[in-house]
């Protein structure tokens, strides 16, 4: 049996943000990245909401890889305010923070009642605006904890082009490679279906067609297409799952303070090589290679098509100036060796691990990690 669902209402294009104009006489709790308070689009939104007689509480204590302490602070703010509407504005960390705050507040204090949840992503990467997952970090233990529940899903996601156009180059690059990883992992994940495959394939093609131009040219059409790719990719892996690139990147990112998207960019080619020993995976990757690069792969067999696809992943990362190894991220082989067992054990416990189409041994995971030194 195959299962597929998209609960979140997705609004995009011109005037998508104007859907918030209908809010009036509401108690609106807004969680946003602190630097966005100086953003003209966000400032105009806040003024518009205030003019509509809404009572607003802004929580901007947002940190990358949201730590438990921030979630606790957010819960106190949320419970004291008791909102009827919630708006998350920011990158994946901001949206994950708001998801967790709202979820735990409503779980612990059911008398608060359910609030309506809007998500406004300002980066094109995590797809968090359409997923039922929030990832929280514990800095002391250097671990990431996933929270997974349907109650974490935003009710409405608004894809506003003006919110993503100010992203710095590194964010465009690393977040974009995360989108590509979502597409390529969900395409072959254990819960993949015809429905999720269609979204994964579209995600992959959009990234290859737009990410480099988004990084270099910074034109609206490329930003819009990458924003769509991020959201579509989120819908794909919300249903299909992910794999060991994410399982390992969660550990490596947490231990060595490497941005999540960059960790995936480094790991993805090695994981694709490993998974492609499965005939089913090879077939799917060969098909998407021919979809995205029809001329180049016209006379290639499945094996060569997959090799070409992997080479294109590597080439794209290079064009985006992504470091290609842990050494280039200032992580020494000695540091990795000291934490190698921990990385592998925690990767096996990661919520994305069961989605991998080929079951790796501990030795397989060790080889993959050592291959990116």
N, C-alpha and C positions, 0 to 999 in steps of 0.2 A: 504494500500500500504506500502511496506517495501522499505527502501532506504539504500544503503551502498556504500561507496567509500573510496579508499585510494589513495591520490594524490601523496604523497611523495615516491620517489624512495628509496628503502632501500638496502644498501650494507653492507654485513657482512662477517665474515670469514677471512681467510688468505689473506693478501695483499689488503684488502678493502681500507686501507688508501692510497694506491698507485694510486687510482683514481684521487687524487689531483695533481699527477705529470703532468697531461695533461695541467694544467694551466700555461700559459706563457704570458708575456706582458699584464698582467691584473692589475687593481687597486683593491687590496684585503683588505677589512676592516675586521679585526679579533677582535671579542669580546671574552675574555676568563677570567676565574678566575685568579687573580693575582699570586697565588701560583703555577699555572701551567707553569709559565714562567721558572721555575726551573726543570720542568719535561723533561726527556731526549727525550721522544717520541715527545713532542710538540716542543722542541728545534730543533730536527732533521727535523720536518715538516717545521718550519719557515725557516731554512737554505736551505732546498730544494726549497721552494717557491722563495726565494731570488735569488738563483742560476739560476732559470728559467726566470730571468729578470722581475719578478713581483714587482710592487710598493706596499709596505705593510704598513698599519697603524694598530697598535695594541691598542685597548681600553681595559684596564684591571681594570677600576673603577667599579667593579662588587661587589655588596653586597647581602647577603641573603635576601630573600623576597624583591625583587628590589624596592627601594623607587622611588618616582616620580623624586626626584632631580638627581638620577643617569640616568634616562631615558632622562632628559633634557640635561645633560652633554654629553650623548652618541649621541643625535641628533645633537648637535653642531659639534662634531667630525666627524660624518657621513657626514653631509652636506658639511662641509669644504673639506672633502676628495673626495666626489662624487665617490663612488666605482662602479666597474662593477661586483665584486664578494664579497660575504659576507660569513664568516665562524664563527660559534658559537662553542666554545669549553668549556665545563664545565658541571656543574650540572643543575638542573632545573632552578635555579635562573639566571645563566649565559645565558642559551638559551632563557628564557623568556625576559631577558633584551634586547638581540639582536633582538628578534622578534619585541618587542615594538619599539625599536629605528628605525629599518628598516621600519616598518609599518608607524609610524608617520612622518618620514622623507619623505617618498614617497608620503604620503597623502598631506603634507603641501607644498612640493616642487616637483610637478609632472615633472618638467623639468629635474630632476635628472636622470630620466629613471629608469627602473627596473633592479635590480641587481639579480644575481643568488645566491641562498641561500643554504649553506651547514650547517648541524648540526651534531656535534660530541659529543655525551653525554659521560660524565666521571663518572656518577653514574647510578645505575639501580633503577629508582624510578618513576619519573614524566611522562615519555613517551612524554615529550615535543617536542622531535624531529619529531613527526608525528601528532601533534595536532594543531588546529587552534585557540589556546587559549594562552594568556599571562596574568599572574596575577601580578598586580602592587600594591604596598602598600603605604599607607599614614601614616607615623609614628605619625604625630600630631593628626590625627583623629582616629588612631588605627583601620584602615579599610583596606581591600583588595579590589581592583577594577579589575574585569576581563575585558579583551579586547578580543573580539571574532570576527574573520573575516577570510575568506579563504585566504586572502593575508598574513596571519601570518604563514601559512604552509611552512616549509622548502621544497625546491625542492628535495634535496637529504639528507638522513640521513646515516651517516657512523658509523657502530657499530664496533669499534676497541677494541678488548679485552685488549690490553696493556694499554688503557686509564682508565679502571675501576679497575684494579688489585691493585691499591695503595689506595683504599678507606679505611678509618679507620672503625673499628668495628661498632661504633654507626651509621655511615652513611649507612653501609651495612644493619644493622638491621632496622632502621627507614625507609629508602628508600624501602627496601624489603616489609615491611608491607604496605607501600603506594601502591606498585604494587598489593599486594593481595587485598587491598580495591578496586582498580580499577577493578580487575576481578570480585569480588563478588558483587559490586554495578552495574557494567555495565550489568552483567548477568540478573539482574531483573529490570533494568531501563525501563522507559516507551517507549523508542524508540528502545529497543532491537529487534533484528531480528535473523533468523536462522544463518545469516552470522556473526553477532557480537557475538552471543552465542558461536559459534565454537571457536572464538578467546578468549572470556572470560573464557571458560572452559579450554582451553590450558594454559592460563595465571595462573589460579588457580592451576592446576596440576603442572606446572613448579615451582611455588613458594613452594608448599608443598614438592616437590621432591628435591629441590636444596637450598633453602634459609638457612636452618640451617647448611648444609654442607659448604656453601659459607662463612658463619659467623665463623665457627669453623675451617674447614680444609683449606680454602682459596686456593683451587686448580682451575686450569684453566677451567675445564669442568663446574664447578658450577658457576664461574663468567660468562662464556659464556651463560649458560642457563638462568641465572637471567637477563643478558643484553637483551636476546631475549624476556624473559617474560615481561620486562618493555616496550619494543617496541610494542609487540603484545597487551599488555594491553592498551597502548595508542591508538592503532588502534581500539580496542573494544569500549572504552568510547568516542572516537571522534565521533563514529557513534551512539552508544546507549545512551550515557549520563551517569550521575552519580546519587547521591542521598544525603540524609540528613547527612550521615557520613561526606561527604565533606563539605556540607553547614555549619554544626556546627564546623568542624575542622578549617575552614577558620577563623571563628570568635574567637574561643578559642586560636588558634595559634597566631593570631594577638594581642589579648588582653594580653595574659599571656606569650608570647614569648616561646611557645612550638613548636619544630620542627613539620612541617606538617605531616610527616609520623608517628611520635609518637602520635600526636593527633588522627589520624585515627586508629592507633592500639588500643588506649584506647576506642574509640567510637564504632568501628566496631561490636563487639559482641552484644552490646546493640541495635544497629540499626538493625542488623540481626534478633534479637529476636522480635523487634517491627514489622518489615516488614513481618515476617513469619506468621503473623495472616492472611495474604492473602493466599488463597489456591494456586493461581498461583505461588506465591513466594515460598511457602513451597514445591511445586512440583519441581520447578527448583533447589532449594537448596538440596532437597533430592536426585535428580538425579546426581548432581555434587558430592555429598558426596559418592554416590555409585561408581562413576567414579574414584574418587581419593582414596577412602578407601574401595575397593570392599569386602575384607575379613571381616573387622570389621563391616560393615553395611549389610552383607549378609542377615541376618534374621530380620533386623529392618524395621519397617513401616516408612512412610514418616516423621511423627512427631519426632520419635526417631533418624532418620537419620540426620535431621536438628539440633537437640540438639547435636548430636555427632560432626557434622561439626563445630558448634559454639565452642564447647569445644576444638577442634583441633586448631582453630584460637587463642584461649586463651593460649593453651599450647605452640604454636609456639612463641607467643609474650614473654612468660615467659622464654623459652629457649634462646631467644635473649636478655634477660635482659632488656626488655622494662618495664618502670614503668607502673603499671596497673591502676593508679588513678591519679587525679589531685593533691591530697595530696602528692603523691610520687614525683610529679614534683614541689613541694614546692609552690603550689597554694592553699591557704586556702579557706575553705568554705565561709568565710566572703567576700573574694574578689569575688568569683563566685556569691554570693547572690547580691552584689552591682551591678554587671554587667549582671545579669540574663536576665532582660527584653531586654537589648540591644543585647545580644547574640541571643535571640530568634527572635527579629524583623529583625535583619540583616541576620540571617540564612534564613528567609522566602524570603528575597530579593536576596539571592545568586543565581548565574546562574546555580548551580547544583541542586537547590531545586526542580524545576519542574520535574526532571527526576525520583524522588522517586516514587516507585510503589504504596505506600499507602500514602494518603494525611494526614499528621499529624495535629492535633490541636495545638494551642499554649501550651496547657497543656501537650500534648504528648512530645513536644520538651523540656519543662521544666523538665519532669520526666526523660528523657534521660540524660540531663545535670546533674541533681541531682544524678543520678545513678552512675556517674563516679567520684564523690567526693572521 
